[in-house]
Amino acid sequence: MTDTSSILRLASFNTDVTPPMGVPLCHGNVKPMTDIVDRLSARGIILIGAGEPIVICVYDWLGISNAAHDACRLALAKAVGTSLDRVTVHVGHPHDAPGVDLSTQELLEPAGLGNYMFDVPSTLAAFAAVADAAADAMNRPVEVTHMGVGQSVVEKVASNRRVMGADGKVAVVRLSACHDAAGTAAPEGMIDPILRLLSFWNGDTPLAAMTHYATHPQSYYGQGGVSYDFPGMARDAREKELPGVALMHFNGCAGNVAAGKYNDGSVENRPVLAERMEAGMKTAWDNQQKTPVTTADVDWQVYPVAMPVRDTITEETKTARLADKALTDFDRVFAARDLAFLRRMRSGYRIPINCLKVGNARIIYLPAEMFVEYQLAAAKLRPDAFVCVAAYGDLGPGYVGTTVAYSEGGYETGFVSRVAPEVEPVLMQAMTELLQRD
């Protein structure tokens, strides 16, 4: 009788999650949807055989935050019959896409702002459709015999958004598109130029591949056309070259990284950036090394963390701003988002940090818009392993800087981060614990 206990199996799913016309995009901060430039998808793989099923999913959306993140993970867990802590959901973070947050929505509706951020019915319908697709995929698993790892340097895409001055403070804020000569001329700064790939095979037949690269994915946005932007275009081009392979792309720790040095925001530059990303994906695929894999080589670990809230976010100030009709709707909604995260952390909620082990590869799954320093630190924690990082899980915390970044000024830590400088040791402890387990 054949022993099947060591056989790893994989199921994949791919679901259209393009929103309906007229809905808000980018948390309601840009023009509502008037056109479909690209159809958006939610893609995932399910690893079967190494304990309860492991579900890894990524949406072509801007963000899934707080209770919405719980809801989409729970739907997937129920659909495949696994535990909630063995499901991770991420977004690619294109800005011409939905940003959804059920916790904030509960605050906005009584304030008369219920239609500002996102469309609730189509969001819940998308979560259900993705869960149904995952349940259906469980009926068609395929044996995995090998894993592959590959990497490539991506040229002229990423640059650090924070150009520092001689005083150690942020002198130039270089966002996704840069029109400032000093910003364009400045060096790339601290980035991780490497795109990393992990693939799964049945003999000589490729089944799935996950790529990881750290940069904000915006070329231009805000004109009403829903789009997965240039990383999605690169992934789409690779799909044409690799028909039948489930391809997933994850944004790494890109909170302080974007294409600004190499992007003027023109329509014509989007395919240029896409071609550069595609080249990196192709090279990583072509140079990958395959090794046999069984269930004994696969493990999943979780380390929940309490993220400290910055002291400028208080119940009194944010409640007052949400209620103040003299403020813009944008400012009131932003106060509600701050308040939702504050209450979530005060309730005792812990945000899961996950780690997938496959042979000598490790993938760390992180929330929010993490600074690239965390990704570089992860690689240093296990120099003997092939370490990938996927950020942009639960987007509730907003930007997550390093401790020193909060004293340097700049957009990310100066204005929009919801966590305190003390967050760095919390996250470093989590990554250290996860990466050093075997």
Residue, then its C-alpha position, 0 to 999 in steps of 0.5 A: m500500500t502506497d504511503t501518501s502522508s508525505i505527498l504535498r498537494l497544491a490547489s489554486f484559484n483565481t477570481d475576478v474582483t473588479p468592482p462595479m462602475g461608480v464605486p469609490l476607489c483608493h479609500g474614496n480619495v480619488k475620482p470614483m470608478t468610471d472605466i475598466v483599464d484592467r480587470l482585477s483579480a484575487r489569486g491564491i494557492i492552497l497547500i494541502g498535506a502539511g497539517e491543516p490547509i495553508v491558504i495564501c491569497v493576494y487581491d489586486w486592491l489598494g487595501i483590506s483593513n481591520a475587520a474587513h481583513d478578518a472577514c475575508r480570511l475567515a471566509l477562506a478558512k471556512a471554505v477550505g476547512t482550515s484554521l483562521d491563523r493558517v490563512t494570509v491575505h494581502v493586496g498589491h496596493p494599486h491606487d486605482a482599486p478599492g480600499v475596504d475597511l469594515s471597522t471604519q465603515e461602522l463609524l462612518e455610517p452614523a456620521g453620514l459618510g457611509n458612501y465615502m470609502f468603498d462599496v460594502p455590497s460588492t466588497l462582501a460579494a467579492f469575499a464570498a466569490v473568492a471563498d467559493a473559488a477556493a472551496d471549488a479548488m479543493n476538489r482539484p489538488v495536484e501533487v507537488t514534487h519539487m519547489g524552485v527558487g530564483q531571483s533577479v535584480v530589477e533595474k530602474v524601478a524602485s527608489n526611496r521616497r525619503v531623500m535625506g538632507a545633511d541634517g538627518k531630516v527628510a529634505v525631499v519627499r519623492l513619491s510615486a511620480c516625481h516632478d522635482a529635479a532634485g528628487t529625480a537627480a538624487p540617488e535611489g537611496m535604500i531599496d531592496p533591488i531583488l525580485r524573489l520567486l518561489s515556485f511549485w512543480n509536479g515533475d517537469t510541469p510548473l504549477a504555481a509561482m509567487t514573486h516578491y518585490a518592494t515598491h509602491p506600484q503606482s505609475y499614475y492614478g486617480q482618473g477613474g480607470v480601475s487598474y492593477d498598474f505596472p506590476g499587474m501588467a508585468r504579471d499579465a505578460r508572464e501569464k501569456e508566457l506561462p499558460g496554466v501556471a498560477l502566478m501571484h505577485f506580492n508587494g514587499c516592504a514598500g512603505n518608503v519605496a516607490a518609482g519616483k526617481y524613474n517615473d514622471g507620472s505620464v501615461e506612456n511611462r506605465p508600460v516602461l515600468a511594466e517591462r522592467m518588472e517583467a524582465g526581472m520576473k522572467t530572469a528569476w524564473d529562468n535562473q531558478q533552482k529546483t529541489p524535491v519537496t515533501t510535506a516534511d519540508v513545509d511548515w507554517q508559523v504564526y506570531p501575533v503582535a500588539m502594535p503600539v498606537r502613536d500618541t497623537i491618536t486619542e479617542e477624544t481628538k479623533t471622535a471630535r474630528l469625525a463629528d466636526k462637519a466644518l472639516t472636509d470629508f477627507d479629514r473626517v474619514f481619516a479621523a475615523r480610520d485612526l479611531a478604528f485602528l485605535r479601538r482595535m488595538r485597545s480591544g486586545y486584538r493581535i495582528p498575525i505575522n506569518c512565516l511559510k517554510v518550504g525547504n530552504a525558503r522562508i516567506i514572511y507575511l507582514p501587515a501594512e506599509m512596512f518600511v524597506e528596512y524590515q525586509l532587509a533585516a529579515a534577509k539578514l536574520r537568515p543569511d543561510a535561507f532564501v528569504c522572501v517578504a510579502a507586506y500589505g496584509d492588514l492595512g489598518p496600521g497604515y505606514v510602519g516606520t523604523t524607530v529613527a524614522y519618526s524623528e526624521g520627518g517626512y510624509e509617512t511617519g510625519f503624518v499618516s502612520r498610526v503606530a508609535p516608534e516603539v513598533e520596531p522592536v515588536l516587529m523585529q522580535a516577531m521576525t526573529e522568532l519566526l525566521q529562526r525556528d526550524 
